[in-house]
Amino acid sequence: MPEGDTVWRTADRLHRALAGRELLGSDLRWPSLATVDVSGREVLEVVAAGKHILTRLAAGGDDPPLTLHSHLKMEGSWYVERTGDPHGRRSASGIRAVLTTREWSAVGHKLGMLDLVPTEAEHDLVGHLGPDLLGPGWDPAEAQRRLTARPERELGAALLDQRVLAGVGTFYMAEACFLARLTPWSPVADLADPAAFVALLHRLLDVNKHRADQVTTGDLRRGREKFAHARSGLPCLRCGGTVRVAPIGTPPQERTAFYCPGCQRGPTPTDDGRPQRPLGSSGRPTAARSYRTRR
């Protein structure tokens, strides 16, 4: 699932293409929206809220301003292309939304969620989110308060909870835990300086929001961009030990957590200790290799 910086960049690209322009056509291929047409409305702005994208539309006649809410989930994406392009790069069956202006068209492909609500009702969709790490109203004090509210909670699980912080996924969870020298299963109470840790998270996402290749090591060379995520079975860039991976969370909602036993202290309750081989860049096994962990 895309991290908050990727979603921010997607919203920024949509905003630059659509904001201030009238929609000449709309095609919402979603069961609850199949008969809805928002043509004729001006796109006011497109913003990210954590991992959610909000496309805000001006009022239409007597109808109030609307917000088209989308979430990419695991496979979704938004593309911007010249109006008139036949969308040939993607399967038509995967298209969930098309917003067309005179110059540009935005194509939502395999979106995980799509809703249309009055803008004043946006809170019903994203009001549960914690402070948005890349939002204009970023509040580090509130983020720290939410993170430390349950000191016994696993740090990795707390970071993945969008009600605590909006925008962190498995990538930044693993990298932030590595930099804090704690395993993802360590209790939040083990953070030596929660305020500095929250500032670190914000800095990691902020520095990466303008580039497609996320880097947390400061080293742009291929294979050296990150410390732990998707590096299972590979040598740690810091200590040379073997990076490992194990599930975190409660089934069926568990996620994947990477860590280095040599650099990170703390519990590893779901790691069964089996030898682990390198994974592909996506964090999944490469073609000729296998990976199993105890569930």
C-alpha positions in Angstrom: 0.0 0.0 0.0 1.5 3.4 -0.9 3.0 5.5 1.9 1.8 9.0 2.7 4.5 10.6 0.6 3.5 8.7 -2.5 -0.2 9.7 -1.9 0.9 13.3 -1.4 2.8 13.3 -4.7 -0.2 11.8 -6.5 -2.6 14.5 -5.1 -0.1 17.2 -6.0 0.1 15.9 -9.6 -3.7 15.8 -9.8 -4.0 19.3 -8.3 -1.5 20.8 -10.8 -3.5 19.2 -13.7 -7.0 19.8 -12.6 -7.3 22.7 -10.2 -9.0 25.8 -11.5 -10.4 23.9 -14.5 -13.9 22.9 -15.4 -14.7 19.3 -15.8 -16.0 18.7 -19.3 -16.7 15.0 -18.6 -16.8 12.5 -15.7 -17.0 8.8 -15.7 -17.3 7.2 -12.3 -17.2 3.4 -12.7 -18.2 2.6 -9.2 -21.5 0.8 -8.3 -22.8 3.6 -6.0 -21.7 6.3 -8.4 -22.5 4.8 -11.8 -25.2 7.3 -12.6 -23.5 10.4 -11.1 -22.2 13.1 -13.5 -20.1 16.0 -12.0 -19.4 17.6 -15.4 -19.6 21.4 -15.4 -18.1 21.7 -11.9 -14.8 23.4 -11.4 -12.1 21.5 -9.6 -11.1 23.7 -6.6 -8.2 21.6 -5.3 -6.9 18.1 -4.8 -5.3 17.4 -1.5 -4.0 14.4 0.4 -5.2 13.4 3.9 -2.8 10.7 5.1 -3.4 7.9 2.5 -6.6 9.4 1.2 -7.1 11.7 -1.8 -9.7 14.5 -1.7 -10.7 16.1 -5.0 -12.9 19.1 -4.1 -15.4 20.4 -6.6 -17.2 23.7 -6.7 -20.9 24.1 -6.2 -23.1 23.3 -9.2 -26.2 25.5 -9.4 -28.2 24.9 -6.2 -26.1 21.8 -5.3 -23.4 22.2 -2.7 -19.6 21.7 -3.2 -18.7 18.1 -3.4 -15.6 16.0 -2.6 -14.6 13.0 -4.6 -12.8 10.8 -2.1 -10.4 8.0 -3.2 -8.1 5.6 -1.6 -5.4 3.6 -3.6 -5.4 0.6 -1.2 -2.9 -2.0 -2.6 -3.1 -1.6 -6.4 -4.7 1.7 -7.1 -3.2 4.7 -8.9 -4.2 7.9 -10.5 -2.7 8.9 -13.9 -2.7 12.3 -15.6 -2.6 12.3 -19.4 -3.5 14.5 -22.3 -7.2 14.6 -23.0 -8.0 12.4 -25.9 -5.4 9.7 -25.0 -7.3 6.4 -25.3 -5.9 5.1 -21.9 -4.0 2.4 -23.9 -1.4 1.9 -21.2 -4.0 0.4 -18.8 -6.7 -2.2 -19.1 -10.1 -0.7 -19.5 -11.5 -3.1 -16.9 -9.3 -1.6 -14.2 -10.5 2.0 -14.8 -12.7 3.3 -11.9 -12.8 7.0 -12.6 -12.1 9.5 -15.4 -12.2 13.2 -14.8 -11.8 15.2 -18.0 -10.8 18.9 -18.6 -9.9 20.6 -21.9 -6.2 20.0 -21.4 -5.9 17.0 -19.1 -7.6 13.9 -17.9 -7.2 12.1 -14.6 -7.7 8.4 -14.7 -8.2 6.4 -11.5 -7.1 2.8 -12.1 -7.9 -0.1 -9.7 -8.9 2.3 -6.9 -9.6 0.7 -3.6 -12.3 3.2 -2.5 -14.3 5.9 -4.3 -17.0 8.1 -2.6 -18.7 11.3 -3.5 -19.9 13.4 -0.5 -20.8 17.1 0.2 -17.5 18.7 1.1 -18.9 19.7 4.5 -19.2 15.9 5.2 -15.6 15.1 4.5 -15.1 14.5 8.2 -17.2 11.4 8.0 -14.6 9.8 5.8 -11.3 11.1 7.2 -12.1 12.5 10.6 -10.8 9.5 12.3 -7.3 10.1 11.1 -4.5 11.2 13.3 -2.2 14.2 12.5 -1.2 14.1 8.8 2.6 14.0 8.6 2.5 15.9 5.3 -0.6 18.0 6.0 -0.7 21.8 6.3 -2.1 21.3 9.9 0.7 19.0 11.0 0.7 19.0 14.8 3.7 17.2 16.3 2.5 17.6 19.9 -0.8 15.9 19.1 1.0 13.2 17.2 3.3 12.5 20.2 0.3 12.5 22.5 -1.5 9.9 20.4 1.6 7.8 19.9 2.4 7.6 23.7 -1.3 7.2 24.8 -0.8 3.5 25.0 2.8 2.9 26.1 2.4 -0.9 26.2 1.4 -1.1 22.6 3.9 -2.5 20.0 5.7 0.4 18.3 5.2 -0.9 14.8 1.5 -1.5 15.3 1.0 2.0 16.7 2.8 3.5 13.7 0.6 1.6 11.2 -2.6 2.8 13.0 -3.8 5.7 10.9 -5.7 7.0 13.9 -2.3 7.7 15.6 -0.4 9.1 12.6 -1.7 9.5 9.1 0.7 8.5 6.3 3.0 5.8 7.7 3.0 2.4 6.1 5.2 -0.7 6.4 8.2 1.0 4.7 8.5 4.0 7.0 7.5 1.9 10.0 10.5 -0.4 9.4 12.9 2.4 8.6 11.9 4.5 11.6 12.2 1.6 14.0 15.6 0.8 12.6 16.8 4.4 13.1 15.4 4.3 16.7 17.3 1.0 17.3 14.1 -0.7 18.5 12.4 -3.7 16.9 8.8 -3.1 15.7 7.5 -5.3 18.5 9.1 -3.1 21.2 6.6 -1.3 23.4 6.1 2.4 22.7 7.4 3.1 26.2 10.9 2.0 25.1 11.2 5.2 23.0 13.9 7.2 24.6 12.7 10.5 23.1 9.1 10.3 21.6 9.3 13.9 20.4 12.5 13.3 18.5 11.0 10.1 17.0 7.9 12.0 15.8 10.2 14.6 14.3 12.2 11.9 12.5 9.1 10.4 11.0 8.0 13.8 9.7 11.5 14.4 8.2 11.6 11.0 6.5 8.3 11.6 4.7 8.9 15.2 3.9 12.3 14.7 2.3 10.9 12.0 0.1 7.7 13.5 -1.0 9.1 15.0 -4.2 10.9 11.9 -5.5 9.7 8.5 -6.6 12.5 6.5 -5.1 12.3 6.6 -1.3 15.7 7.0 0.5 16.2 6.8 4.2 20.0 6.2 4.4 21.1 9.3 2.5 22.8 7.0 0.0 21.2 7.2 -3.5 23.1 4.2 -4.9 21.0 1.2 -5.9 20.6 -1.3 -3.1 21.7 1.2 -0.4 18.7 3.4 -0.3 17.1 1.8 2.8 18.2 0.1 6.0 15.7 -2.7 6.6 12.5 -2.7 4.5 12.4 -5.5 1.9 16.0 -6.5 2.8 15.3 -9.8 4.4 18.3 -12.2 4.1 20.6 -9.4 3.0 23.5 -7.9 5.0 22.6 -5.0 7.2 24.2 -1.8 5.9 25.2 -0.8 9.4 26.4 -3.9 11.2 26.7 -6.6 8.4 24.3 -9.0 10.2 21.3 -10.5 8.4 18.1 -8.5 8.1 15.0 -10.5 9.0 11.3 -10.3 8.5 8.2 -11.4 10.5 4.5 -10.5 10.7 3.2 -7.9 13.1 -0.3 -7.3 14.1 -3.3 -9.5 14.7 -4.6 -11.8 11.9 -6.1 -11.2 9.4 -4.7 -7.7 9.7 -1.1 -8.6 10.2 1.5 -6.7 8.2 5.2 -7.3 7.3 8.0 -5.9 9.5 11.7 -6.0 8.6 14.4 -5.5 11.2 18.1 -6.1 12.0 18.7 -8.2 15.2 22.2 -6.7 15.5 21.1 -3.1 15.4 17.7 -3.2 17.0 17.0 -4.3 20.6 13.7 -5.6 21.8 11.3 -8.5 21.4 10.7 -10.4 18.1 7.8 -12.7 19.1 6.6 -13.7 15.6 10.0 -14.5 14.1 10.4 -18.3 14.1 14.2 -18.1 13.6 14.3 -19.9 10.2 17.0 -18.9 7.7 15.7 -16.1 5.5 16.6 -15.4 1.9 16.6 -12.1 0.1 13.2 -10.8 -1.0 12.4 -8.8 -4.1 12.2 -5.0 -4.0 8.5 -5.1 -3.3 9.1 -7.1 -0.2 7.7 -10.3 -1.7 9.8 -13.4 -2.6 11.8 -13.4 -5.8 10.8 -15.9 -8.5 13.2 -18.8 -7.6 13.0 -18.3 -3.8 10.6 -19.2 -1.1 9.8 -17.5 2.2 7.6 -18.8 5.1 7.0 -17.6 8.6 5.0 -19.1 11.3 1.5 -17.6 11.5 
